[in-house]
């Protein structure tokens, strides 16, 4: 990708190029983390809106896509915290109808990712879908590298177990 930051200013066409080059990839990553396409799209869109508002900050960033990914991840984290508070305070009789079961278009991997612990799912997606190194993930999530390695190892093992179970049940 061409240099996104030129002449000390983030230009509109530079943000347009960044959006065109990375939007879909970032949505796929966020979708794999949260399991909800609308939430993933919202998180990435809000991250790009933040990038527009914070052009000065963005011009000092070495990897604008990573910066936008971090903003989108934080948006997902805020939404999860908000949902947890709502669930704790919501009366049993006021609970919403459960969402319809996923259709056949959902891939086995997405279903398996949805069964992982959120912290494990996050590092697995960032490592395997976003192609981030353990060090980059540790920096982005403000975690020790050992924690990232541990979550990645446990997440991979659990994914392997879940996908093996699914494969075994299909052959029965």
Secondary structure as a PSIPRED ss2 file (coil, helix, strand):
# PSIPRED VFORMAT (PSIPRED V4.0)

   1 X C   1.000  0.000  0.000
   2 X C   1.000  0.000  0.000
   3 X C   1.000  0.000  0.000
   4 X C   1.000  0.000  0.000
   5 X C   1.000  0.000  0.000
   6 X E   0.000  0.000  1.000
   7 X C   1.000  0.000  0.000
   8 X C   1.000  0.000  0.000
   9 X E   0.000  0.000  1.000
  10 X C   1.000  0.000  0.000
  11 X C   1.000  0.000  0.000
  12 X H   0.000  1.000  0.000
  13 X H   0.000  1.000  0.000
  14 X H   0.000  1.000  0.000
  15 X H   0.000  1.000  0.000
  16 X H   0.000  1.000  0.000
  17 X H   0.000  1.000  0.000
  18 X H   0.000  1.000  0.000
  19 X H   0.000  1.000  0.000
  20 X H   0.000  1.000  0.000
  21 X H   0.000  1.000  0.000
  22 X H   0.000  1.000  0.000
  23 X H   0.000  1.000  0.000
  24 X H   0.000  1.000  0.000
  25 X H   0.000  1.000  0.000
  26 X H   0.000  1.000  0.000
  27 X H   0.000  1.000  0.000
  28 X H   0.000  1.000  0.000
  29 X H   0.000  1.000  0.000
  30 X H   0.000  1.000  0.000
  31 X H   0.000  1.000  0.000
  32 X H   0.000  1.000  0.000
  33 X H   0.000  1.000  0.000
  34 X H   0.000  1.000  0.000
  35 X C   1.000  0.000  0.000
  36 X C   1.000  0.000  0.000
  37 X H   0.000  1.000  0.000
  38 X H   0.000  1.000  0.000
  39 X H   0.000  1.000  0.000
  40 X H   0.000  1.000  0.000
  41 X H   0.000  1.000  0.000
  42 X H   0.000  1.000  0.000
  43 X H   0.000  1.000  0.000
  44 X H   0.000  1.000  0.000
  45 X H   0.000  1.000  0.000
  46 X H   0.000  1.000  0.000
  47 X H   0.000  1.000  0.000
  48 X H   0.000  1.000  0.000
  49 X H   0.000  1.000  0.000
  50 X H   0.000  1.000  0.000
  51 X H   0.000  1.000  0.000
  52 X H   0.000  1.000  0.000
  53 X H   0.000  1.000  0.000
  54 X C   1.000  0.000  0.000
  55 X H   0.000  1.000  0.000
  56 X H   0.000  1.000  0.000
  57 X H   0.000  1.000  0.000
  58 X H   0.000  1.000  0.000
  59 X H   0.000  1.000  0.000
  60 X C   1.000  0.000  0.000
  61 X C   1.000  0.000  0.000
  62 X C   1.000  0.000  0.000
  63 X C   1.000  0.000  0.000
  64 X H   0.000  1.000  0.000
  65 X H   0.000  1.000  0.000
  66 X H   0.000  1.000  0.000
  67 X H   0.000  1.000  0.000
  68 X H   0.000  1.000  0.000
  69 X H   0.000  1.000  0.000
  70 X H   0.000  1.000  0.000
  71 X H   0.000  1.000  0.000
  72 X H   0.000  1.000  0.000
  73 X H   0.000  1.000  0.000
  74 X H   0.000  1.000  0.000
  75 X H   0.000  1.000  0.000
  76 X H   0.000  1.000  0.000
  77 X H   0.000  1.000  0.000
  78 X H   0.000  1.000  0.000
  79 X H   0.000  1.000  0.000
  80 X H   0.000  1.000  0.000
  81 X H   0.000  1.000  0.000
  82 X H   0.000  1.000  0.000
  83 X H   0.000  1.000  0.000
  84 X H   0.000  1.000  0.000
  85 X H   0.000  1.000  0.000
  86 X H   0.000  1.000  0.000
  87 X H   0.000  1.000  0.000
  88 X H   0.000  1.000  0.000
  89 X H   0.000  1.000  0.000
  90 X C   1.000  0.000  0.000
  91 X C   1.000  0.000  0.000
  92 X H   0.000  1.000  0.000
  93 X H   0.000  1.000  0.000
  94 X H   0.000  1.000  0.000
  95 X C   1.000  0.000  0.000
  96 X C   1.000  0.000  0.000
  97 X C   1.000  0.000  0.000
  98 X C   1.000  0.000  0.000
  99 X C   1.000  0.000  0.000
 100 X C   1.000  0.000  0.000
 101 X C   1.000  0.000  0.000
 102 X C   1.000  0.000  0.000
 103 X C   1.000  0.000  0.000
 104 X C   1.000  0.000  0.000
 105 X C   1.000  0.000  0.000
 106 X C   1.000  0.000  0.000
 107 X C   1.000  0.000  0.000
 108 X H   0.000  1.000  0.000
 109 X H   0.000  1.000  0.000
 110 X H   0.000  1.000  0.000
 111 X H   0.000  1.000  0.000
 112 X H   0.000  1.000  0.000
 113 X H   0.000  1.000  0.000
 114 X H   0.000  1.000  0.000
 115 X H   0.000  1.000  0.000
 116 X C   1.000  0.000  0.000
 117 X C   1.000  0.000  0.000
 118 X H   0.000  1.000  0.000
 119 X H   0.000  1.000  0.000
 120 X H   0.000  1.000  0.000
 121 X H   0.000  1.000  0.000
 122 X H   0.000  1.000  0.000
 123 X H   0.000  1.000  0.000
 124 X H   0.000  1.000  0.000
 125 X H   0.000  1.000  0.000
 126 X H   0.000  1.000  0.000
 127 X H   0.000  1.000  0.000
 128 X H   0.000  1.000  0.000
 129 X C   1.000  0.000  0.000
 130 X C   1.000  0.000  0.000
 131 X C   1.000  0.000  0.000
 132 X C   1.000  0.000  0.000
 133 X C   1.000  0.000  0.000
 134 X H   0.000  1.000  0.000
 135 X H   0.000  1.000  0.000
 136 X H   0.000  1.000  0.000
 137 X H   0.000  1.000  0.000
 138 X H   0.000  1.000  0.000
 139 X H   0.000  1.000  0.000
 140 X H   0.000  1.000  0.000
 141 X H   0.000  1.000  0.000
 142 X C   1.000  0.000  0.000
 143 X C   1.000  0.000  0.000
 144 X C   1.000  0.000  0.000
 145 X H   0.000  1.000  0.000
 146 X H   0.000  1.000  0.000
 147 X H   0.000  1.000  0.000
 148 X H   0.000  1.000  0.000
 149 X H   0.000  1.000  0.000
 150 X H   0.000  1.000  0.000
 151 X H   0.000  1.000  0.000
 152 X H   0.000  1.000  0.000
 153 X H   0.000  1.000  0.000
 154 X H   0.000  1.000  0.000
 155 X H   0.000  1.000  0.000
 156 X H   0.000  1.000  0.000
 157 X H   0.000  1.000  0.000
 158 X H   0.000  1.000  0.000
 159 X H   0.000  1.000  0.000
 160 X H   0.000  1.000  0.000
 161 X H   0.000  1.000  0.000
 162 X H   0.000  1.000  0.000
 163 X H   0.000  1.000  0.000
 164 X H   0.000  1.000  0.000
 165 X H   0.000  1.000  0.000
 166 X H   0.000  1.000  0.000
 167 X H   0.000  1.000  0.000
 168 X H   0.000  1.000  0.000
 169 X H   0.000  1.000  0.000
 170 X H   0.000  1.000  0.000
 171 X C   1.000  0.000  0.000
 172 X C   1.000  0.000  0.000
